[in-house]
Amino acid sequence: MTYYSAYPRQALIDYKQSDVTGDGVPDNLYLVGERPYGMESAYTVNISLYIQNGRTGGWHQIIPKENAGYQPTIFLGDFTGNGVNEIMLSIFSGGSGGYTFYYIYSFLNNTSTVIFDHEVFNQEVTYTVTYKDNYQVEVAGSNTNTYTIDLKYKGEEYLSEIYNPDGTLKEPIQGWVNPLGGLYPVDFQRNGVYGLYATQRIAGRYNADTIGEVQTALDWNGERFAPLFQTVGIFG
């Protein structure tokens, strides 16, 4: 099968072949977009996913809500355990926060359904990040555990800007947890069904002041991707 573009700046970004409808016949998936600054630029707009039914030859177009960014890719895998591959679309925003747009689509029986949306994930759990005395930061989720990060690993120069010699804060400081930055398919059970490993960067006084990362494993529970376990890590 061949995808033909009618637009000179439209590029075929990614191509996969797999049965995504559940009829047992491989389908063709084309990820396309326009390069407004020329084909040598990585920035892509008007990103669309075209699915050509392998049995009928019919076409279906999916336009993600966020359809501009860098390095758009598709990954195919069984996320729901029904034996049919779903379609994971990833688009890097290119912003300083390192955000990435993620969608997972089911196309079972030729019907497009969004089963993961990065915006929904970001809204489901909110976090407060609070600097505490004694060189600690508390990260509290709206419906998750509360974590404490020991900041001593940041070094004396960093700590002296924030803390008095006795370990008390010079002034109150609130940080934040960034939206979804990474989402990785992982076969946790080694049974051919993928879960998701989500990462969100914890920022301190400013966006480049990274103090750790919230890491959440998600698994399909029959209706949605639900947390399997969660940890907070530091870099180093």
ZIVENCOR-V751357 format. One record per run of one state. SS is the DSSP state (helix for helix, strand for strand, loop for the rest). FROM is the first residue (numbers start at 1). LEN is the number of residues. If there is no record, write none. Layout:
ss: [SS,SS]
from: [FROM,FROM]
len: [LEN,LEN]
This chain:
ss: [loop,strand,loop,strand,loop,strand,loop,strand,loop,strand,loop,strand,loop,strand,loop,helix,loop,strand,helix,loop,strand,loop,strand,loop,strand,helix,loop,helix,strand,loop,strand,loop,strand,loop,strand,loop,strand,loop,strand,loop,strand,loop]
from: [1,10,19,27,35,43,53,59,63,69,78,86,93,100,107,108,111,113,118,125,127,133,136,142,146,151,155,156,163,164,169,170,174,178,182,187,195,204,210,221,225,234]
len: [9,9,8,8,8,10,6,4,6,9,8,7,7,7,1,3,2,5,7,2,6,3,6,4,5,4,1,7,1,5,1,4,4,4,5,8,9,6,11,4,9,3]
